[in-house]
Amino acid sequence: MRKYIIAGNWKMNMTASETKKLTEELNSAKKCGQQTVIICPPFTSLATANDLLVGSAIRLGAQNCHFAPKGAFTGEISIPMLQECGCEYVIIGHSERRQFFGENNAFINQKLMALLEGGLSPILCIGETLDERQNGKTKAVLETQLAECLKDVTEAKSIIIAYEPVWAIGTGVSASTEQITETHYFIHSWLEKSFLNVAVPILYGGSVNDNNAGEILSIPHVDGALIGGASLVAEKFASIISTAEKLTDR
């Protein structure tokens, strides 16, 4: 029976008071059923969300971290800080971190290794730009990201991969069924070969919403979704969870 991971990346949205309202709406809007549901608020809202998720099936994640446990890294957040806020998951390698903050694969690998050592689950984002896809470089780019970000990993059970084509993030344009099918199969095959048949979940991200979730989640090797804008509206996010539940019950 297929189960899904439905994760909401709130990005730089939601103050603490707005987080309280949205989290309360999510708690009452829809039960998670058999799915793993994760919300990733901004750092300033993690404690608020954690308090409201006591007794809830919704899990808490963060949008980034530093690999050092503490130190002179102004503006950064450590893994122990996130753990104290109740986080179980952390998004790393998002294209916006790569594009706007210069994060490379080696730096992301340091974060991933620190998260594994700390017992948190990394949600590792990978994806190609439009130029890279149009020039037939998608598989080469993804393979490099996977190999370098997962360097020295010997145990992959707690890792989640999120494939997010950069050209589909926040644009309202999702990759076609054929593109997602081909790319997820490639990622699945690479992971299966690299980690000796350990099942590593692969989420799709890139303008997933309540209208296209059913089609996307039905694609082979799509084990869930990393959702941006639609996760900021309780009704839409709950609808996506409901869609996943219906597919699970088939």
ZAVEX-273132 format. One record per residue (C-alpha): residue number from 1; residue in three letters; x negated, y negated, z. Coordinates in steps of 0.5 Angstrom, whole numbers. Layout:
NODE     n   res       X       Y       Z
NODE   NUM   Ala       X       Y       Z
...
# end
This chain:
NODE     n   res       X       Y       Z
NODE     1   Met       0       0       0
NODE     2   Arg      -3      -7      -2
NODE     3   Lys      -4     -12       3
NODE     4   Tyr      -6     -19       2
NODE     5   Ile     -10     -25       5
NODE     6   Ile      -7     -32       4
NODE     7   Ala     -11     -37       6
NODE     8   Gly     -10     -45       6
NODE     9   Asn     -15     -50       6
NODE    10   Trp     -13     -56       8
NODE    11   Lys     -19     -60       6
NODE    12   Met     -19     -67       8
NODE    13   Asn     -12     -68      10
NODE    14   Met      -8     -67      16
NODE    15   Thr      -9     -71      23
NODE    16   Ala      -8     -68      29
NODE    17   Ser      -1     -70      30
NODE    18   Glu       0     -68      23
NODE    19   Thr      -3     -61      24
NODE    20   Lys       2     -60      30
NODE    21   Lys       8     -62      26
NODE    22   Leu       5     -57      20
NODE    23   Thr       3     -51      25
NODE    24   Glu      10     -52      28
NODE    25   Glu      13     -51      22
NODE    26   Leu       9     -45      19
NODE    27   Asn      10     -42      26
NODE    28   Ser      18     -42      25
NODE    29   Ala      18     -42      17
NODE    30   Lys      16     -35      16
NODE    31   Lys      13     -29      19
NODE    32   Cys       7     -26      16
NODE    33   Gly       9     -19      16
NODE    34   Gln       4     -15      14
NODE    35   Gln      -1     -20      11
NODE    36   Thr      -7     -24      14
NODE    37   Val      -5     -31      14
NODE    38   Ile     -10     -36      15
NODE    39   Ile     -10     -44      16
NODE    40   Cys     -16     -48      15
NODE    41   Pro     -15     -55      18
NODE    42   Pro     -20     -60      19
NODE    43   Phe     -25     -60      25
NODE    44   Thr     -21     -65      29
NODE    45   Ser     -15     -61      28
NODE    46   Leu     -18     -54      30
NODE    47   Ala     -17     -55      37
NODE    48   Thr      -9     -57      36
NODE    49   Ala      -8     -52      31
NODE    50   Asn     -11     -46      36
NODE    51   Asp      -7     -48      42
NODE    52   Leu      -1     -48      37
NODE    53   Leu      -3     -41      35
NODE    54   Val      -3     -37      41
NODE    55   Gly       2     -31      40
NODE    56   Ser       2     -33      33
NODE    57   Ala       0     -28      27
NODE    58   Ile      -3     -34      24
NODE    59   Arg     -11     -34      24
NODE    60   Leu     -15     -40      25
NODE    61   Gly     -21     -42      20
NODE    62   Ala     -26     -47      19
NODE    63   Gln     -28     -51      12
NODE    64   Asn     -35     -51      13
NODE    65   Cys     -41     -50      18
NODE    66   His     -48     -51      20
NODE    67   Phe     -53     -44      20
NODE    68   Ala     -56     -47      26
NODE    69   Pro     -53     -46      33
NODE    70   Lys     -55     -53      36
NODE    71   Gly     -60     -59      34
NODE    72   Ala     -61     -65      31
NODE    73   Phe     -56     -65      25
NODE    74   Thr     -52     -71      26
NODE    75   Gly     -45     -70      23
NODE    76   Glu     -45     -62      23
NODE    77   Ile     -41     -57      26
NODE    78   Ser     -44     -50      29
NODE    79   Ile     -41     -43      29
NODE    80   Pro     -41     -43      37
NODE    81   Met     -37     -50      37
NODE    82   Leu     -32     -46      32
NODE    83   Gln     -32     -40      36
NODE    84   Glu     -30     -44      42
NODE    85   Cys     -24     -47      38
NODE    86   Gly     -21     -40      36
NODE    87   Cys     -24     -40      29
NODE    88   Glu     -25     -33      26
NODE    89   Tyr     -26     -35      19
NODE    90   Val     -30     -40      16
NODE    91   Ile     -30     -42       8
NODE    92   Ile     -37     -43       5
NODE    93   Gly     -40     -45      -2
NODE    94   His     -33     -49      -4
NODE    95   Ser     -35     -52     -10
NODE    96   Glu     -33     -59      -7
NODE    97   Arg     -39     -58      -2
NODE    98   Arg     -44     -56      -8
NODE    99   Gln     -42     -61     -12
NODE   100   Phe     -41     -67      -8
NODE   101   Phe     -46     -65      -2
NODE   102   Gly     -51     -61      -6
NODE   103   Glu     -51     -55      -3
NODE   104   Asn     -54     -49      -6
NODE   105   Asn     -54     -42      -6
NODE   106   Ala     -60     -41      -1
NODE   107   Phe     -57     -46       4
NODE   108   Ile     -50     -42       3
NODE   109   Asn     -54     -36       4
NODE   110   Gln     -56     -38      11
NODE   111   Lys     -49     -40      13
NODE   112   Leu     -47     -33      11
NODE   113   Met     -52     -30      15
NODE   114   Ala     -51     -34      21
NODE   115   Leu     -43     -33      21
NODE   116   Leu     -44     -25      20
NODE   117   Glu     -49     -25      26
NODE   118   Gly     -44     -29      30
NODE   119   Gly     -38     -25      29
NODE   120   Leu     -34     -29      24
NODE   121   Ser     -32     -28      17
NODE   122   Pro     -34     -32      12
NODE   123   Ile     -30     -34       6
NODE   124   Leu     -35     -34       0
NODE   125   Cys     -33     -39      -5
NODE   126   Ile     -36     -38     -12
NODE   127   Gly     -34     -40     -19
NODE   128   Glu     -36     -43     -26
NODE   129   Thr     -35     -50     -29
NODE   130   Leu     -31     -51     -35
NODE   131   Asp     -37     -52     -39
NODE   132   Glu     -40     -46     -37
NODE   133   Arg     -34     -42     -38
NODE   134   Gln     -33     -45     -45
NODE   135   Asn     -41     -43     -47
NODE   136   Gly     -40     -36     -45
NODE   137   Lys     -44     -37     -38
NODE   138   Thr     -38     -35     -33
NODE   139   Lys     -41     -28     -31
NODE   140   Ala     -48     -30     -31
NODE   141   Val     -46     -36     -26
NODE   142   Leu     -42     -31     -22
NODE   143   Glu     -47     -26     -22
NODE   144   Thr     -53     -31     -19
NODE   145   Gln     -48     -34     -14
NODE   146   Leu     -46     -27     -11
NODE   147   Ala     -54     -25     -11
NODE   148   Glu     -57     -31      -8
NODE   149   Cys     -51     -32      -3
NODE   150   Leu     -51     -25      -1
NODE   151   Lys     -58     -24      -1
NODE   152   Asp     -60     -19       5
NODE   153   Val     -53     -17       7
NODE   154   Thr     -53     -10       9
NODE   155   Glu     -46     -10      12
NODE   156   Ala     -40     -13       8
NODE   157   Lys     -34     -11      11
NODE   158   Ser     -32     -18      14
NODE   159   Ile     -34     -22       8
NODE   160   Ile     -28     -25       4
NODE   161   Ile     -30     -27      -3
NODE   162   Ala     -26     -33      -6
NODE   163   Tyr     -26     -34     -14
NODE   164   Glu     -25     -41     -16
NODE   165   Pro     -26     -43     -23
NODE   166   Val     -28     -50     -22
NODE   167   Trp     -24     -53     -27
NODE   168   Ala     -18     -50     -24
NODE   169   Ile     -18     -53     -17
NODE   170   Gly     -13     -59     -16
NODE   171   Thr     -12     -60     -23
NODE   172   Gly      -5     -56     -23
NODE   173   Val      -8     -52     -29
NODE   174   Ser      -9     -44     -27
NODE   175   Ala     -13     -39     -30
NODE   176   Ser      -9     -35     -35
NODE   177   Thr      -8     -28     -33
NODE   178   Glu     -13     -25     -38
NODE   179   Gln     -18     -30     -35
NODE   180   Ile     -17     -28     -28
NODE   181   Thr     -16     -20     -30
NODE   182   Glu     -23     -20     -33
NODE   183   Thr     -26     -24     -28
NODE   184   His     -24     -21     -22
NODE   185   Tyr     -26     -14     -25
NODE   186   Phe     -33     -16     -26
NODE   187   Ile     -33     -19     -19
NODE   188   His     -30     -12     -16
NODE   189   Ser     -35      -8     -20
NODE   190   Trp     -41     -12     -18
NODE   191   Leu     -39     -12     -11
NODE   192   Glu     -37      -4     -11
NODE   193   Lys     -44      -3     -14
NODE   194   Ser     -48      -7      -9
NODE   195   Phe     -44      -5      -3
NODE   196   Leu     -43       2      -4
NODE   197   Asn     -36       2      -5
NODE   198   Val     -35      -2       1
NODE   199   Ala     -28      -6       0
NODE   200   Val     -29     -13      -1
NODE   201   Pro     -23     -17      -1
NODE   202   Ile     -23     -22      -7
NODE   203   Leu     -18     -28      -7
NODE   204   Tyr     -16     -32     -13
NODE   205   Gly     -16     -40     -12
NODE   206   Gly     -15     -45     -17
NODE   207   Ser      -8     -49     -17
NODE   208   Val      -4     -43     -14
NODE   209   Asn       3     -45     -12
NODE   210   Asp      10     -42     -10
NODE   211   Asn      12     -42     -17
NODE   212   Asn       6     -38     -20
NODE   213   Ala       4     -34     -14
NODE   214   Gly       8     -28     -16
NODE   215   Glu       4     -27     -23
NODE   216   Ile      -3     -28     -20
NODE   217   Leu      -2     -24     -14
NODE   218   Ser       0     -18     -18
NODE   219   Ile      -6     -18     -22
NODE   220   Pro     -11     -12     -21
NODE   221   His     -17     -14     -16
NODE   222   Val     -13     -20     -13
NODE   223   Asp     -13     -19      -6
NODE   224   Gly     -10     -25      -4
NODE   225   Ala     -10     -33      -5
NODE   226   Leu     -14     -39      -3
NODE   227   Ile      -9     -45      -3
NODE   228   Gly     -10     -52      -3
NODE   229   Gly      -5     -57      -4
NODE   230   Ala       1     -52      -3
NODE   231   Ser      -2     -50       4
NODE   232   Leu       0     -57       6
NODE   233   Val       8     -56       5
NODE   234   Ala      11     -51      10
NODE   235   Glu      16     -49       5
NODE   236   Lys      11     -48      -1
NODE   237   Phe       6     -44       4
NODE   238   Ala      12     -40       7
NODE   239   Ser      14     -38       0
NODE   240   Ile       7     -35      -2
NODE   241   Ile       7     -31       4
NODE   242   Ser      14     -28       2
NODE   243   Thr      12     -27      -5
NODE   244   Ala       6     -23      -2
NODE   245   Glu      11     -19       3
NODE   246   Lys      15     -17      -3
NODE   247   Leu      10     -15      -7
NODE   248   Thr       7     -11      -1
NODE   249   Asp      14      -7       0
NODE   250   Arg      14      -5      -7
# end
